[in-house]
Amino acid sequence: LLVSKDLGKHLLEVEDLLQKQGLLEADISAQTERVQALNAAALKFSELEGYQPCDPQIICNRVNHVQTCLEELGELAGKRRKELEDSRQLWAFFQEMEEAEAWIREKEQILATKTCGRDLSSVLTLTNKHKTMLGELGNRRALLHQTMKKGEQILAKKRFSPGGIQEKMREVRLRWKKLEEVTGLHQQRLQEALNFFQFSAETDDLVAWLQDTYRIVSSDDFGHDDYSTQALLRKHRAVVEEVEKHRAAVLALRKQLALLAPEHRQGVDVQIRVVEVEQLYGEVAEVAVLRQQWLQDALAVYRMFSEVHACEVWVDEKEQWLERMEVPEELDEVEVVQHRFESLDQEMNSVMGRILDVNQVVQQLVDGGHPSSEEVRSCQDHLNSRWNRVVELVESKKSQLSSVLKIQNYLLEC
């Protein structure tokens, strides 16, 4: 049993042989105690004085022979166990390598059937699963490294033919290298898909924002008075600032597109999408400029109306005063009225400046093609007509005062 060359043909068989070896070693251990007891008893016969049933030398030789046989049996048992343990190490190595190959085949099949997703959500899910697989790959790499070290240790002992071990290690290394290449390629494809769908999502968000902004900047609400128009203009300026902030994002689209994988960036749809975003941004920016100008024109109109109203109130007041005023004939009273006209001249100079400003604003609005040009021009004509009327009344009253003064001075000289 101990000189048998059967070291097993697989791990389970070696384990069975090791169990049998353990039973045999237990039996040898039990026999060892028995032999030692018998040898001790036999040696007593070699030490007897007087009658000796057997030659002491024969007894000693026999005891030594049995002891030597027992020691040789122990050595054979130790050698047999060492060979069996080496065999178990070998077949455990092959089993671990087979398990590694099976794991590699399984992952190769999984990677061969994996897609890269159809949208951002599915790509993120697949990316998380791939990260989990990378963790498994790292753990398996560590186990495989340990198994390879076992193979190197077996080869170093030179107890078995190195051909099968080296071939198996070479084969598994090649398959593992291929698996890592496929895993890296799939990770790259996932990253490319993730970049594309993120680009698409950001582009969609940008389009949605531009469409909403276009509806805002194309509004036909320009307010109904000075206050409401100023409020709209403040809001619009904030919108214009946001439009300007998004300019960089729109300009960066082509750079981002160039960084995508060829299969994604060369698609007709994505290129058309970028062009549409650029055109939409251009329209939004253009309409925003127009709306700001329209709001400013509306504000100018309302301020002009307000200024016209203030001027007309002054004109009404002075026109009524001039029409009611009668030129006095007494010198003292004439001087009082003359002083009033001097004050009136100062007021008229101030109002005249305001009316000139109104005329300038009206001209700018008309030249700019403001939709309320006719109404504005009519308002201007009415104000200028009223102003001219006041000027005529003032000149008339001044002329009358001048005549009265001449008469009074003549009378005084006489």
Secondary structure as GFF3:
##gff-version 3
##sequence-region A 1 414
A	DSSP	alpha_helix	11	45	.	.	.	ID=ss1
A	DSSP	alpha_helix	56	113	.	.	.	ID=ss2
A	DSSP	alpha_helix	120	157	.	.	.	ID=ss3
A	DSSP	alpha_helix	162	217	.	.	.	ID=ss4
A	DSSP	alpha_helix	226	245	.	.	.	ID=ss5
A	DSSP	alpha_helix	247	251	.	.	.	ID=ss6
A	DSSP	alpha_helix	253	259	.	.	.	ID=ss7
A	DSSP	alpha_helix	262	265	.	.	.	ID=ss8
A	DSSP	alpha_helix	268	324	.	.	.	ID=ss9
A	DSSP	alpha_helix	331	367	.	.	.	ID=ss10
A	DSSP	alpha_helix	373	413	.	.	.	ID=ss11
###
